Amino acid sequence: MIKIKEAVIVEGKYDKIKLSNFIDGLIITTDGFGVFKNKEKQALIRHLAQTRGILVLTDSDGAGFVIRNFLKGTVPQDQIKHAYIPDIFGKEKRKDKPSKEGKLGVEGISETILCQAIARSGADCELTEGYARTAKDITKADLFAYGLTGTPNSSANRDQLKQALHLPQNLTSNALLDILNCTMTKDEFIDICSKTF
């Protein structure tokens, strides 16, 4: 596994699934061109860029570069790093035919090539055997303790917390937990919960 400090930004869910096999870190999808109109997703990406930096890993086709350039214009240059995959022609296994340009996307590239691209990007990463939460991390038990899961008001409480943190409302509780651990300490989490509820 590769532990990456920056939030990795990819185009779609299949890219995220591919990277989740060997990346220990936060992976966010743009939902393709959906990011252009999704103000909440843009705000989340800006927030992540400011708090931990982002690593953009899009396909090497024209659409991938349009998304990459959009993100370049969304966050300051010192908060963004870029990993570029080479032009490799072929077809992803799940597709009936190649893409319009005939190039493999992130989901079709080998882990070795993706690791090389990430290494060349200058991302803050290290090899790790796995990741176990520590006492300093925010856990599912903490979400429960502060009424964010498992109570009649937990959905409303999560919405209130997401609003206070300017996070997208459609985040699942697991995604919320990942983002909380990436953007704040446990003490900061306790502090904001005590002020919000």
C-alpha positions in Angstrom: 0.0 0.0 0.0 1.0 3.6 -0.6 -0.1 6.1 2.0 -0.7 9.5 0.4 -1.1 12.7 2.3 -2.8 14.6 -0.5 -6.4 13.9 -1.5 -6.3 12.1 -4.8 -8.8 13.5 -7.3 -9.9 11.1 -10.1 -12.7 11.2 -12.7 -15.0 8.3 -11.8 -15.9 5.5 -9.5 -14.0 2.8 -11.4 -10.8 4.9 -11.1 -11.5 5.2 -7.4 -12.0 1.4 -7.1 -8.7 0.8 -9.0 -6.7 3.1 -6.7 -8.3 1.8 -3.5 -6.6 -1.5 -4.2 -3.2 0.0 -3.4 -3.6 3.6 -2.1 -4.1 4.3 1.6 -5.6 7.8 1.5 -8.6 9.9 0.5 -9.8 9.5 -3.1 -12.4 11.9 -4.4 -14.2 11.6 -7.8 -15.2 14.5 -10.0 -18.0 12.5 -11.5 -16.5 13.4 -14.9 -17.7 16.8 -16.0 -20.2 16.8 -13.2 -17.7 18.8 -11.1 -18.2 21.8 -13.4 -21.7 22.4 -12.0 -21.4 20.9 -8.6 -20.5 23.8 -6.3 -20.4 21.6 -3.2 -17.9 19.2 -4.8 -15.8 22.3 -5.9 -15.9 23.6 -2.3 -14.9 20.3 -0.9 -11.9 20.1 -3.3 -10.8 23.6 -2.4 -11.1 22.8 1.3 -9.0 19.6 0.8 -6.5 21.5 -1.2 -6.1 24.1 1.5 -5.9 21.6 4.4 -3.8 18.8 2.9 -3.2 19.5 -0.8 -4.6 17.6 -3.8 -3.1 15.2 -6.3 -4.9 15.2 -9.7 -4.9 11.9 -11.5 -7.1 12.1 -14.6 -7.2 10.1 -17.9 -4.7 11.1 -20.6 -7.5 11.9 -23.1 -8.9 15.3 -24.0 -11.7 15.0 -21.4 -9.2 14.2 -18.7 -7.2 17.3 -19.5 -10.3 19.5 -19.6 -11.1 18.3 -16.0 -7.5 18.8 -14.9 -7.4 22.3 -16.3 -10.6 23.2 -14.6 -9.2 22.0 -11.2 -6.0 24.0 -11.9 -8.1 27.1 -12.1 -10.0 26.2 -8.9 -7.2 26.0 -6.4 -3.9 27.8 -5.9 -0.9 26.3 -7.7 1.0 25.5 -4.5 -1.9 23.3 -3.3 -2.1 21.0 -6.3 0.1 18.3 -7.7 -0.3 16.4 -11.0 0.2 12.8 -11.8 0.2 12.0 -15.5 -0.4 8.6 -17.0 1.2 7.8 -20.4 -0.8 7.3 -23.6 -1.4 3.6 -23.7 -3.9 2.4 -26.3 -6.4 -0.3 -25.6 -9.7 -1.0 -24.0 -10.8 -1.4 -20.4 -12.0 -4.9 -19.5 -15.5 -3.8 -18.5 -16.1 -1.9 -21.8 -17.3 -3.3 -25.1 -15.2 -1.0 -27.2 -12.3 1.5 -26.7 -12.8 5.1 -25.7 -13.2 7.7 -28.4 -9.5 8.4 -28.5 -8.6 4.7 -27.9 -6.5 5.3 -24.8 -6.7 3.5 -21.5 -8.0 5.5 -18.6 -6.8 5.3 -15.0 -8.9 2.2 -14.4 -7.1 0.4 -17.2 -3.5 1.3 -16.4 -1.4 -1.2 -14.4 -0.7 -0.5 -10.7 3.1 -0.3 -11.5 2.6 2.5 -14.0 0.2 4.3 -11.7 2.7 4.1 -8.8 5.4 5.5 -11.1 3.1 8.4 -12.1 2.4 9.1 -8.5 6.1 9.0 -7.5 6.9 11.4 -10.3 4.2 13.9 -9.2 6.1 14.8 -6.0 3.2 13.7 -3.8 3.8 13.2 -0.1 3.7 9.4 0.0 5.2 6.4 1.7 5.0 2.7 1.5 3.0 1.1 4.3 1.8 -2.5 5.1 -1.6 -1.3 6.0 -3.4 1.3 8.1 -4.8 0.9 11.5 -6.6 3.8 13.2 -4.9 5.2 16.3 -6.4 6.8 19.4 -5.8 10.2 17.8 -8.1 9.4 14.9 -11.8 10.1 14.8 -13.6 6.8 14.8 -17.1 5.5 14.1 -17.5 5.3 17.9 -16.9 9.0 18.1 -19.6 9.7 15.4 -22.0 7.6 17.6 -20.9 9.4 20.8 -21.7 12.8 19.3 -25.1 11.7 17.8 -23.9 11.5 14.2 -24.9 7.9 13.8 -27.3 5.5 15.5 -29.7 8.0 16.9 -33.1 9.3 15.6 -31.5 12.7 15.0 -28.2 11.4 13.5 -29.1 12.3 9.9 -30.0 15.9 10.9 -26.9 16.2 13.1 -24.7 15.0 10.2 -26.4 17.5 7.9 -25.8 20.3 10.5 -22.1 19.3 10.8 -21.6 19.1 7.1 -23.2 22.6 6.7 -20.9 24.0 9.4 -17.9 22.5 7.7 -19.1 23.5 4.2 -19.1 19.9 3.0 -21.4 18.3 0.4 -24.7 17.2 1.9 -24.7 13.9 0.1 -21.7 12.4 1.9 -22.2 9.0 3.5 -21.2 8.7 7.1 -18.2 6.6 6.0 -17.1 9.4 3.6 -17.7 12.0 6.3 -15.5 10.0 8.7 -12.7 9.9 6.0 -12.9 13.6 5.3 -13.0 14.5 9.0 -9.8 12.5 9.7 -8.1 14.2 6.7 -9.0 17.7 7.6 -9.0 18.0 11.4 -7.7 16.5 14.6 -9.8 14.6 17.1 -9.7 17.6 19.5 -10.9 19.9 16.7 -13.7 17.5 15.9 -14.8 17.4 19.6 -14.7 21.2 19.7 -16.8 21.7 16.5 -19.4 19.1 17.7 -19.7 20.8 21.1 -20.3 24.2 19.3 -22.6 22.8 16.6 -25.0 20.6 18.7 
